[in-house]
C-alpha cells in the first residue's frame, strides 16, 4: 500500500512578504463506481448529497464502470469527518490544496492562477510552476496474511513547493490599480496599462492592466481579460522615444546641447516632416524641450541604419526582455536592411517601431543610472545580483 503525503504548493509573496498566492487545505472525493452504486449505499448517498449539495449518484452513473472518478473537488476539510462517518463503500477521500489570491483583481495579471490540479496556467504561477509545485512524499507498507505490517521500500520524503518573493510591492500595485481604474472611467477608455520600475535596480514594482479578472472566481473569468497587455501588447511610442535617440548622438559627440538645427518643415522622400509648434531653428536642448519631429529626425539621419538598429536593440527594442513571463513580446523593429530614409526618420520620433509598455519603461533606465541599464525582473533581487549594461557614458 502507498501512503501519500501531498506537498503544499509554494506561496507567492511581494517584496515585503505580503501573501499574493497561498494554498489552503481542501478535500476531494473519488469513487470506485462498481461499489459506490450498489443498492446498499442508497440511503447513505442521500445523506451525502445533502452534505455536498450535489447529486452524487447521478454523477457516478455517467461513468458506471469507472474505478477512479472524482465526484467533487475542493471540499472544505471540516466536512471530512461527516463524510467518513457515512462509511460508504467505494467512496474515498484525498487531501488537496486550493489556491487563494488575497489581492484578487489587483495582482491578477502578474500572479496568474492555477487549474483544479494545482498546475499554473498563467502569469507567474505558470512561469515558475516547476519551483512552486514541489513533489508528493510516499510511504510504502505491506500486510502479511497474518496481519503483520512492515515497510518494504524506503520512504520518499515530501518536497514542499518553493516560496517565491516577487519584486512587486503590493501597496504600490494597489495604488496604481485604483488610479488607473479611476482615470480609465474618467476618459471612458476601453483598456489601459501601467508599469512602475525601480529606477536603480530594474525591479518591477507594479504592473496593472484593465480590464482585469478575479483569479478566485475562475468560472467568471473572461478569456479576453487574461492578457497582460503591458508585456504582451505593442504600440507606437511616439515622442517619448526622442530622448533615447538624442542621447546617442550626444554620447557619440555628433551634437552638443547648443548645436543649432534648421527646423523648417522638410521632405524625406515622399514624407513631409513638420512640427505642430513651428520654429525656424532650435538648439538640441530646444528640440527636446519643444519635442521637435524635424530636429530629432535630422539628428537620427546622421547615422546609417545599422548603427541605429544596433542601438535600438541595445536598449531593449525588438527583443524579449527575458523576464520569463509567458508570451512576452519581441516588439516590432524592422531589420536595418529594410529601412528606407523615411523609416529611419519616422522611428526617431516613435512611429514605424512598436514596443511594449515594459520595453519603453526599461529603455528610460539609462537616464536614471548614469547611462547604465539594469535588466528588468519580476523577482526581488539582492544588490549583488543586479547586473547593469553600460549603454551610454555617464
C-alpha positions in Angstrom: 0.0 0.0 0.0 1.2 3.5 -0.8 0.5 6.2 1.8 0.8 9.6 0.1 1.9 12.8 1.9 0.8 15.5 -0.5 3.1 18.6 -1.0 1.9 22.1 -0.4 2.4 24.4 -3.4 4.8 27.3 -2.6 3.4 30.7 -1.7 3.9 33.8 -4.0 4.7 36.9 -2.0 5.5 40.5 -2.7 8.9 42.1 -1.9 7.8 42.8 1.7 6.4 39.3 2.4 2.8 40.1 1.7 0.9 36.9 0.5 -0.2 37.2 -3.1 -1.0 33.5 -3.6 -1.4 30.8 -0.9 -2.6 27.3 -0.7 -5.3 26.3 1.7 -6.0 22.6 2.6 -9.1 21.1 1.0 -10.5 17.6 0.4 -11.6 15.9 -2.8 -13.7 12.7 -3.0 -13.5 10.0 -5.6 -15.3 6.7 -6.1 -15.0 3.2 -7.3 -18.4 3.3 -9.0 -18.9 -0.5 -9.1 -19.0 -0.4 -5.3 -20.5 3.1 -4.8 -23.6 2.4 -7.0 -24.5 -0.7 -5.0 -28.0 -0.8 -3.6 -26.7 -1.0 0.0 -25.3 2.6 -0.3 -28.6 4.2 -1.4 -29.7 5.7 2.0 -26.1 6.9 2.7 -25.9 8.5 -0.7 -29.0 10.6 0.1 -27.2 12.0 3.2 -24.0 12.6 1.1 -26.0 14.6 -1.4 -27.2 16.9 1.3 -23.7 17.4 2.7 -22.2 18.2 -0.7 -25.3 19.9 -2.3 -24.9 17.8 -5.5 -26.5 14.6 -6.8 -23.5 12.2 -6.4 -25.5 9.1 -7.7 -26.4 10.8 -11.0 -22.8 12.0 -11.4 -21.4 8.4 -10.8 -23.9 6.9 -13.3 -22.2 8.9 -16.1 -19.3 6.5 -15.7 -20.8 3.4 -14.1 -17.8 1.2 -14.7 -15.2 3.7 -13.5 -12.8 2.6 -10.8 -11.4 6.1 -10.3 -13.8 9.0 -10.7 -13.8 12.4 -8.9 -17.2 13.3 -7.6 -16.3 16.7 -6.1 -13.0 18.6 -5.5 -12.1 21.4 -3.2 -14.4 20.4 -0.4 -13.8 22.3 3.0 -11.9 19.9 5.3 -14.4 20.5 8.1 -16.8 18.2 6.2 -14.4 15.3 6.1 -15.4 13.8 9.4 -19.1 13.8 8.5 -18.3 12.2 5.1 -16.2 9.5 6.7 -19.0 8.8 9.3 -21.3 7.7 6.5 -18.9 4.8 5.8 -19.9 4.5 2.1 -18.4 1.6 0.2 -16.4 2.7 -2.8 -16.1 6.3 -1.6 -12.6 7.6 -1.0 -11.1 11.0 0.1 -7.9 12.7 -0.8 -6.2 15.8 0.6 -5.6 18.5 -1.9 -4.9 22.2 -1.8 -7.0 25.1 -3.1 -5.2 28.2 -4.3 -6.3 31.5 -2.9 -5.3 35.0 -4.0 -5.6 37.6 -1.2 -5.3 40.6 -3.6 -7.6 39.2 -6.2 -8.0 41.6 -9.1 -5.2 43.8 -8.0 -2.4 41.4 -8.9 -4.3 39.1 -11.3 -2.2 39.8 -14.5 1.1 39.4 -12.7 0.4 36.4 -10.4 -1.9 34.5 -12.8 -3.7 31.4 -11.5 -3.7 27.6 -11.3 -6.2 25.0 -12.5 -8.1 22.4 -10.5 -5.0 20.1 -10.5 -2.9 22.9 -8.8 -0.9 23.5 -12.0 0.0 27.1 -13.0 -1.7 28.1 -16.3 -1.0 31.8 -16.5 1.3 34.5 -15.1 4.0 33.8 -12.5 2.0 30.7 -11.5 2.8 29.3 -15.0 6.3 30.8 -15.5 7.6 29.4 -12.1 5.4 26.3 -11.9 8.3 24.0 -11.5 9.6 25.8 -8.5 6.2 26.3 -6.9 4.8 22.8 -7.3 7.0 20.5 -5.1 6.6 16.7 -5.0 4.4 14.3 -3.0 6.0 12.1 -0.4 5.4 8.3 -0.2 5.5 5.7 2.5 5.2 2.0 1.4 3.8 -0.7 3.7 2.7 -4.3 3.3 0.5 -6.5 5.4 1.1 -10.3 5.6 -1.8 -12.8 5.7 -1.3 -12.9 9.5 -1.7 -9.1 9.8 2.0 -8.2 10.3 2.7 -4.7 8.9 6.2 -4.0 7.5 7.9 -1.5 5.3 9.2 -2.8 2.0 10.5 0.3 0.3 12.5 3.3 1.6 10.2 6.2 2.4 10.3 9.1 -0.1 10.1 12.4 1.8 7.7 15.1 0.7 9.3 18.0 -1.1 7.3 21.2 -0.4 6.9 23.8 -3.1 9.4 26.7 -3.0 8.2 30.1 -1.9 8.7 33.0 -4.3 9.3 36.6 -3.5 8.3 38.9 -6.4 9.7 42.4 -6.9 6.1 43.7 -6.8 5.2 46.0 -3.9 1.5 45.2 -3.1 0.9 48.7 -1.8 2.2 50.4 -4.9 0.3 47.8 -7.0 -2.9 48.7 -5.3 -2.5 52.5 -5.6 -1.6 52.1 -9.4 -4.7 49.9 -9.9 -7.0 52.4 -8.2 -5.6 55.4 -10.0 -5.6 53.7 -13.4 -9.2 52.5 -12.9 -10.3 56.0 -11.9 -8.7 57.6 -15.0 -9.9 54.9 -17.3 -13.5 55.6 -16.2 -12.9 59.4 -16.4 -11.9 59.3 -20.1 -14.1 56.3 -21.0 -11.2 54.2 -22.2 -11.7 50.6 -23.4 -8.4 49.4 -21.8 -5.3 50.7 -20.0 -2.0 49.6 -18.7 0.7 50.9 -16.3 4.1 49.7 -15.2 6.3 51.0 -12.3 10.0 50.1 -12.2 12.6 50.7 -9.5 14.7 53.3 -11.3 18.0 51.9 -10.0 17.5 48.1 -9.9 15.1 47.4 -12.8 12.7 45.5 -10.5 9.1 45.7 -11.5 7.3 47.3 -8.5 3.8 47.3 -10.1 2.2 46.2 -13.3 -1.6 46.7 -13.9 -3.8 46.1 -16.8 -7.5 46.8 -17.2 -10.0 45.2 -17.8 -8.9 42.5 -15.3 -10.3 39.4 -13.6 -10.7 37.8 -10.2 -8.5 34.6 -10.0 -10.5 33.4 -7.0 -13.6 33.1 -9.2 -12.4 31.1 -12.2 -15.9 30.4 -13.5 -16.3 34.2 -14.1 -13.0 34.8 -15.9 -13.4 36.3 -19.4 -10.6 34.9 -21.6 -10.1 38.3 -23.2 -9.2 39.9 -19.9 -6.4 37.5 -19.0 -3.8 39.0 -21.3 -1.1 41.0 -19.5 -1.1 43.9 -22.1 1.8 45.7 -20.6 4.2 43.0 -21.5 2.4 41.2 -24.4 0.9 44.0 -26.5 2.8 46.6 -28.6 2.2 50.2 -29.5 4.0 53.0 -31.4 5.5 55.0 -28.5 5.6 58.4 -30.3 7.6 61.3 -29.0 8.8 59.7 -25.7 11.4 57.9 -27.8 13.1 61.2 -28.8 15.4 61.5 -25.7 16.6 57.9 -26.4 17.7 58.9 -29.9 19.2 62.2 -29.0 21.1 60.6 -26.1 23.1 58.5 -28.6 24.1 61.5 -30.7 25.2 63.4 -27.6 27.1 60.4 -26.4 28.9 59.9 -29.7 29.8 63.6 -29.8 27.9 64.2 -33.1 26.0 67.0 -31.5 26.1 69.2 -28.4 23.3 70.7 -26.3 23.8 74.1 -28.0 24.1 72.7 -31.6 21.6 74.6 -33.8 19.3 72.9 -36.4 17.1 74.4 -39.1 13.7 73.2 -38.1 11.6 74.4 -41.0 9.4 71.7 -42.5 11.3 69.5 -44.9 10.8 66.4 -47.0 12.3 62.9 -46.7 11.4 61.1 -49.9 7.6 61.5 -50.2 7.1 62.4 -46.5 6.8 66.0 -45.3 8.1 66.3 -41.8 6.9 69.3 -39.8 6.3 70.3 -36.2 3.0 71.3 -34.6 4.7 74.3 -33.0 7.0 75.6 -35.7 10.3 77.4 -35.1 12.7 78.4 -37.8 15.6 77.0 -35.8 16.3 75.2 -32.5 19.2 74.1 -30.4 19.3 70.4 -29.3 18.1 71.4 -25.9 15.1 73.2 -27.5 14.5 70.2 -29.8 13.8 68.2 -26.7 12.0 71.0 -24.9 9.6 71.5 -27.8 9.5 67.9 -28.9 10.6 68.6 -32.4 10.0 65.9 -35.1 12.1 67.9 -37.6 15.1 68.3 -35.3 15.0 64.7 -34.0 14.7 63.2 -37.4 17.6 65.3 -38.7 19.7 64.1 -35.8 18.7 60.4 -36.5 19.6 60.7 -40.2 23.2 61.5 -39.3 23.6 57.7 -38.7 23.5 54.8 -41.1 20.7 52.2 -40.4 22.9 49.6 -38.9 24.2 52.0 -36.2 20.7 53.0 -35.1 19.4 49.4 -35.4 22.1 48.1 -33.0 21.4 51.0 -30.6 17.7 50.3 -30.5 18.4 46.6 -29.9 20.9 47.5 -27.1 18.2 49.4 -25.1 15.8 46.5 -25.4 13.6 47.3 -28.5 12.8 44.5 -30.9 13.8 41.8 -28.5 12.4 39.9 -25.5 13.5 41.3 -22.1 13.8 37.8 -20.7 11.6 38.3 -17.7 10.4 34.7 -18.0 6.8 35.9 -18.3 4.8 33.7 -20.7 4.2 35.1 -24.1 6.5 38.2 -23.7 6.6 40.1 -27.0 9.7 41.0 -29.0 8.1 44.2 -30.2 8.4 45.2 -33.8 11.8 46.6 -35.2 12.4 46.2 -38.9 15.7 44.7 -39.9 18.0 47.5 -40.9 18.4 46.2 -44.5 14.7 47.0 -45.0 14.9 50.6 -43.7 14.3 53.5 -46.0 15.2 57.1 -45.1 11.5 57.6 -44.3 11.5 54.6 -41.9 14.7 55.9 -40.2 13.2 59.4 -39.8 9.8 58.2 -38.5 11.3 55.8 -36.0 13.3 58.6 -34.4 10.0 60.2 -33.2 8.3 56.9 -32.4 6.4 55.7 -35.5 7.2 52.6 -37.6 8.6 51.0 -34.4 6.4 49.2 -31.9 7.3 48.4 -28.3 5.7 47.0 -25.2 5.0 49.3 -22.3 7.6 47.4 -20.3 10.2 47.8 -23.0 9.6 51.6 -23.2 9.9 52.0 -19.4 13.0 49.8 -19.4 14.7 52.0 -22.0 14.4 55.0 -19.8 16.5 53.4 -17.1 19.6 54.7 -18.9 18.6 58.2 -17.6 18.3 57.0 -14.0 21.6 55.0 -13.8 24.3 57.2 -15.4 23.8 55.5 -18.8 23.8 52.0 -17.3 20.7 49.9 -17.9 19.8 47.1 -15.4 17.7 44.1 -16.5 14.0 44.2 -15.7 12.8 41.4 -13.4 9.6 40.2 -11.6 11.8 38.8 -8.8 13.1 40.5 -5.7 16.8 40.9 -6.2 19.6 41.4 -3.8 22.0 44.2 -4.7 24.8 41.7 -5.5 22.6 40.0 -8.2 21.8 43.2 -10.1 23.5 43.3 -13.5 23.8 46.6 -15.4 24.8 47.2 -19.1 26.5 50.5 -19.9 24.6 51.9 -22.9 25.9 55.5 -23.0 28.6 57.3 -21.0 27.6 58.8 -17.6 
